[in-house]
Amino acid sequence: MYKLIAIDMDGTLLNDQHEITPEVRETLLEARSKGSHIVLCTGRPIGGVHRYLDELGLTDEGDYVIAYNGALVQDTHTGRVVNELSLTHENLEELYEVSRELDTPMHYFDSEQVYTPNKDISRYTILEAHLTQLPLSYRKVEEMPKGTLFPKVMFIHDPEKLSEVIAAVPDSLKQKYTMVQSAPYFFEILHPQASKGSAVQQLAESLDITREQVMCIGDNGNDLSMIQYAGCGVAMENAIPVIKQHADYETLSNNAHGVADAIQKLVLAKHPSS
Protein backbone atom coordinates (compact mmCIF):
# COMPACT_ATOMS: atom_id res chain seq x y z
CA MET A 1 0.00 0.00 0.00
CA TYR A 2 1.35 3.41 -0.95
CA LYS A 3 0.67 5.62 2.07
CA LEU A 4 1.86 8.88 0.49
CA ILE A 5 1.05 9.79 -3.11
CA ALA A 6 2.78 13.00 -4.24
CA ILE A 7 1.36 14.41 -7.45
CA ASP A 8 2.67 17.17 -9.69
CA MET A 9 -0.02 19.52 -10.98
CA ASP A 10 0.58 21.05 -14.42
CA GLY A 11 0.87 18.34 -17.05
CA THR A 12 0.05 15.66 -14.48
CA LEU A 13 -2.92 16.21 -12.16
CA LEU A 14 -4.43 18.85 -14.45
CA ASN A 15 -5.43 18.39 -18.07
CA ASP A 16 -4.49 20.96 -20.68
CA GLN A 17 -7.49 23.07 -19.65
CA HIS A 18 -5.98 23.21 -16.12
CA GLU A 19 -8.83 21.13 -14.76
CA ILE A 20 -9.04 18.07 -12.52
CA THR A 21 -11.23 15.60 -14.43
CA PRO A 22 -14.03 13.80 -12.57
CA GLU A 23 -12.22 10.49 -13.13
CA VAL A 24 -9.08 11.78 -11.41
CA ARG A 25 -11.01 13.45 -8.59
CA GLU A 26 -13.01 10.32 -7.79
CA THR A 27 -9.93 8.12 -7.81
CA LEU A 28 -8.05 10.44 -5.47
CA LEU A 29 -10.97 10.50 -3.08
CA GLU A 30 -11.11 6.70 -3.13
CA ALA A 31 -7.38 6.35 -2.47
CA ARG A 32 -7.67 8.86 0.35
CA SER A 33 -10.53 6.91 1.88
CA LYS A 34 -8.28 3.83 1.89
CA GLY A 35 -5.67 5.65 3.97
CA SER A 36 -3.28 7.24 1.46
CA HIS A 37 -2.05 10.79 2.00
CA ILE A 38 -2.67 12.70 -1.23
CA VAL A 39 -0.11 15.53 -1.49
CA LEU A 40 -0.05 18.05 -4.32
CA CYS A 41 3.63 18.69 -5.10
CA THR A 42 4.02 21.60 -7.46
CA GLY A 43 6.25 24.34 -8.73
CA ARG A 44 3.34 26.70 -8.35
CA PRO A 45 3.30 29.27 -5.55
CA ILE A 46 1.05 28.36 -2.66
CA GLY A 47 -1.55 30.93 -3.73
CA GLY A 48 -1.95 29.09 -7.02
CA VAL A 49 -2.82 25.81 -5.31
CA HIS A 50 -5.57 26.70 -2.84
CA ARG A 51 -8.52 26.30 -5.19
CA TYR A 52 -7.39 22.79 -6.16
CA LEU A 53 -6.88 21.82 -2.52
CA ASP A 54 -10.41 23.01 -1.82
CA GLU A 55 -11.76 21.15 -4.86
CA LEU A 56 -10.20 17.89 -3.65
CA GLY A 57 -11.02 18.47 0.01
CA LEU A 58 -7.33 18.33 0.97
CA THR A 59 -7.60 20.78 3.84
CA ASP A 60 -8.44 18.45 6.72
CA GLU A 61 -6.29 17.52 9.67
CA GLY A 62 -3.26 15.59 8.43
CA ASP A 63 -3.29 17.13 4.94
CA TYR A 64 -0.18 18.77 3.46
CA VAL A 65 0.95 20.54 0.30
CA ILE A 66 4.38 21.06 -1.26
CA ALA A 67 4.76 24.27 -3.27
CA TYR A 68 7.49 26.26 -5.02
CA ASN A 69 9.17 23.03 -6.17
CA GLY A 70 9.82 21.92 -2.60
CA ALA A 71 10.77 25.28 -1.09
CA LEU A 72 7.60 25.21 1.03
CA VAL A 73 5.92 22.35 2.89
CA GLN A 74 2.71 23.42 4.60
CA ASP A 75 -0.03 21.90 6.74
CA THR A 76 -3.16 22.79 4.76
CA HIS A 77 -5.49 22.43 7.76
CA THR A 78 -3.73 24.86 10.10
CA GLY A 79 -1.56 26.80 7.66
CA ARG A 80 1.50 25.85 9.71
CA VAL A 81 4.73 25.94 7.74
CA VAL A 82 6.49 22.61 8.13
CA ASN A 83 9.58 23.66 6.20
CA GLU A 84 10.59 26.70 4.18
CA LEU A 85 13.72 27.35 2.11
CA SER A 86 13.89 30.79 0.54
CA LEU A 87 16.26 33.03 -1.37
CA THR A 88 17.49 36.34 0.05
CA HIS A 89 17.54 39.83 -1.42
CA GLU A 90 21.24 39.31 -2.13
CA ASN A 91 20.39 36.19 -4.14
CA LEU A 92 17.73 38.13 -6.04
CA GLU A 93 20.21 40.87 -6.93
CA GLU A 94 22.73 38.32 -8.18
CA LEU A 95 20.18 36.49 -10.30
CA TYR A 96 18.84 39.70 -11.77
CA GLU A 97 22.32 40.67 -12.91
CA VAL A 98 22.73 37.26 -14.52
CA SER A 99 19.38 37.63 -16.30
CA ARG A 100 20.58 40.93 -17.73
CA GLU A 101 23.87 39.43 -18.85
CA LEU A 102 22.03 36.55 -20.53
CA ASP A 103 19.37 38.89 -21.97
CA THR A 104 16.47 36.88 -20.60
CA PRO A 105 13.34 38.16 -18.82
CA MET A 106 12.73 37.00 -15.26
CA HIS A 107 10.14 37.15 -12.55
CA TYR A 108 10.18 36.38 -8.85
CA PHE A 109 7.85 35.72 -5.96
CA ASP A 110 7.34 36.70 -2.38
CA SER A 111 4.71 34.99 -0.24
CA GLU A 112 1.81 36.87 -1.84
CA GLN A 113 2.45 37.77 -5.48
CA VAL A 114 4.65 37.64 -8.55
CA TYR A 115 6.89 40.52 -9.59
CA THR A 116 8.85 41.39 -12.70
CA PRO A 117 11.73 43.87 -12.93
CA ASN A 118 11.19 44.07 -16.70
CA LYS A 119 9.19 47.07 -17.96
CA ASP A 120 8.40 45.13 -21.12
CA ILE A 121 6.52 42.40 -19.28
CA SER A 122 7.00 38.95 -20.83
CA ARG A 123 3.93 37.07 -21.97
CA TYR A 124 5.28 34.14 -19.94
CA THR A 125 5.13 36.24 -16.79
CA ILE A 126 1.54 37.12 -17.63
CA LEU A 127 0.86 33.41 -18.20
CA GLU A 128 2.35 32.57 -14.79
CA ALA A 129 0.16 35.15 -13.06
CA HIS A 130 -2.89 33.84 -14.92
CA LEU A 131 -2.23 30.19 -14.09
CA THR A 132 -1.52 30.84 -10.43
CA GLN A 133 -4.17 33.57 -10.06
CA LEU A 134 -1.65 35.78 -8.27
CA PRO A 135 -1.37 39.55 -8.46
CA LEU A 136 1.37 40.73 -10.84
CA SER A 137 3.45 43.86 -10.21
CA TYR A 138 6.29 45.61 -11.98
CA ARG A 139 8.90 46.11 -9.28
CA LYS A 140 12.56 46.91 -9.61
CA VAL A 141 14.80 44.62 -7.58
CA GLU A 142 16.25 47.53 -5.63
CA GLU A 143 12.75 48.61 -4.60
CA MET A 144 12.05 45.36 -2.74
CA PRO A 145 12.58 45.58 1.04
CA LYS A 146 15.97 44.11 1.96
CA GLY A 147 14.51 41.63 4.44
CA THR A 148 12.07 40.07 1.97
CA LEU A 149 12.46 36.35 1.32
CA PHE A 150 11.79 34.87 -2.11
CA PRO A 151 10.70 31.24 -2.58
CA LYS A 152 11.93 31.20 -6.18
CA VAL A 153 13.12 33.19 -9.17
CA MET A 154 12.34 32.21 -12.77
CA PHE A 155 14.17 32.91 -16.02
CA ILE A 156 11.66 32.85 -18.88
CA HIS A 157 11.86 32.94 -22.65
CA ASP A 158 10.66 31.32 -25.84
CA PRO A 159 11.67 27.63 -25.71
CA GLU A 160 14.51 27.81 -28.24
CA LYS A 161 15.93 30.94 -26.61
CA LEU A 162 15.55 29.53 -23.10
CA SER A 163 17.61 26.49 -24.09
CA GLU A 164 20.42 28.85 -25.07
CA VAL A 165 20.05 30.76 -21.81
CA ILE A 166 20.24 27.58 -19.72
CA ALA A 167 23.35 26.45 -21.57
CA ALA A 168 24.97 29.83 -20.88
CA VAL A 169 24.28 29.89 -17.13
CA PRO A 170 27.70 29.79 -15.40
CA ASP A 171 28.58 26.48 -13.74
CA SER A 172 29.36 28.35 -10.52
CA LEU A 173 25.75 29.50 -10.40
CA LYS A 174 24.40 26.03 -11.14
CA GLN A 175 26.37 24.74 -8.15
CA LYS A 176 25.10 27.52 -5.89
CA TYR A 177 21.37 27.03 -6.50
CA THR A 178 18.84 24.35 -7.34
CA MET A 179 17.89 24.94 -10.98
CA VAL A 180 15.16 23.03 -12.81
CA GLN A 181 13.28 23.48 -16.06
CA SER A 182 9.59 23.06 -15.32
CA ALA A 183 8.26 23.88 -18.79
CA PRO A 184 9.74 24.68 -22.21
CA TYR A 185 9.58 28.39 -21.29
CA PHE A 186 10.22 28.27 -17.49
CA PHE A 187 13.61 27.83 -15.77
CA GLU A 188 13.26 27.91 -12.00
CA ILE A 189 15.94 28.86 -9.47
CA LEU A 190 15.61 27.93 -5.81
CA HIS A 191 17.46 27.56 -2.53
CA PRO A 192 20.22 24.96 -3.00
CA GLN A 193 18.54 22.48 -0.64
CA ALA A 194 15.08 22.85 -2.16
CA SER A 195 13.67 20.16 -4.43
CA LYS A 196 10.48 18.19 -4.73
CA GLY A 197 12.35 15.02 -3.82
CA SER A 198 13.81 16.35 -0.59
CA ALA A 199 10.46 17.85 0.43
CA VAL A 200 8.62 14.57 -0.19
CA GLN A 201 11.29 12.68 1.74
CA GLN A 202 11.10 15.05 4.69
CA LEU A 203 7.31 14.87 4.80
CA ALA A 204 7.30 11.07 4.52
CA GLU A 205 9.78 10.71 7.36
CA SER A 206 7.77 13.08 9.56
CA LEU A 207 4.73 10.85 8.98
CA ASP A 208 6.70 7.63 9.63
CA ILE A 209 6.17 6.55 6.03
CA THR A 210 8.97 4.59 4.41
CA ARG A 211 10.37 5.32 0.98
CA GLU A 212 8.87 2.06 -0.30
CA GLN A 213 5.42 3.36 0.68
CA VAL A 214 5.77 6.55 -1.40
CA MET A 215 4.46 7.01 -4.94
CA CYS A 216 5.33 10.13 -6.94
CA ILE A 217 3.74 11.10 -10.26
CA GLY A 218 5.14 13.71 -12.64
CA ASP A 219 6.00 14.81 -16.15
CA ASN A 220 8.76 17.41 -16.24
CA GLY A 221 12.30 18.18 -15.15
CA ASN A 222 11.34 19.58 -11.77
CA ASP A 223 9.72 16.22 -10.95
CA LEU A 224 12.88 14.17 -11.44
CA SER A 225 14.11 14.33 -7.84
CA MET A 226 10.84 12.99 -6.45
CA ILE A 227 10.55 10.32 -9.17
CA GLN A 228 14.04 9.14 -8.19
CA TYR A 229 13.23 9.16 -4.48
CA ALA A 230 9.89 7.38 -4.64
CA GLY A 231 9.39 3.70 -4.00
CA CYS A 232 7.27 3.91 -7.13
CA GLY A 233 7.94 6.70 -9.61
CA VAL A 234 5.24 7.20 -12.23
CA ALA A 235 5.77 9.06 -15.50
CA MET A 236 2.92 10.53 -17.48
CA GLU A 237 2.66 9.52 -21.13
CA ASN A 238 3.33 13.20 -21.92
CA ALA A 239 6.44 13.26 -19.71
CA ILE A 240 9.85 14.31 -21.00
CA PRO A 241 12.23 11.41 -21.77
CA VAL A 242 14.37 11.69 -18.61
CA ILE A 243 11.30 11.24 -16.40
CA LYS A 244 10.25 8.13 -18.30
CA GLN A 245 13.80 6.82 -18.07
CA HIS A 246 13.82 6.99 -14.27
CA ALA A 247 10.20 6.02 -13.63
CA ASP A 248 9.02 2.57 -12.57
CA TYR A 249 5.74 2.86 -14.44
CA GLU A 250 4.35 4.92 -17.31
CA THR A 251 0.69 5.87 -17.19
CA LEU A 252 -1.64 7.61 -19.63
CA SER A 253 -1.42 11.30 -20.48
CA ASN A 254 -2.78 14.14 -18.38
CA ASN A 255 -5.62 14.48 -20.92
CA ALA A 256 -6.51 10.79 -20.57
CA HIS A 257 -6.85 10.71 -16.76
CA GLY A 258 -3.33 9.29 -16.32
CA VAL A 259 -3.23 9.95 -12.58
CA ALA A 260 -6.43 7.95 -12.15
CA ASP A 261 -5.08 5.12 -14.29
CA ALA A 262 -1.89 4.82 -12.23
CA ILE A 263 -3.62 4.92 -8.86
CA GLN A 264 -6.34 2.50 -9.91
CA LYS A 265 -3.80 -0.04 -11.14
CA LEU A 266 -1.00 0.41 -8.63
CA VAL A 267 -2.78 1.50 -5.46
CA LEU A 268 -6.36 0.33 -5.73
CA ALA A 269 -5.39 -2.71 -7.82
CA LYS A 270 -8.16 -2.44 -10.37
CA HIS A 271 -8.69 -0.94 -13.79
CA PRO A 272 -10.59 2.33 -13.96
CA SER A 273 -14.21 1.91 -14.89
CA SER A 274 -15.11 2.91 -18.42
Summary of the structure (lengths in Angstrom):
residues: 274
radius of gyration: 18.1
end to end distance: 24.0
largest distance: 56.0
contacts: 967
relative contact order: 0.17
helix: 39%
strand: 22%
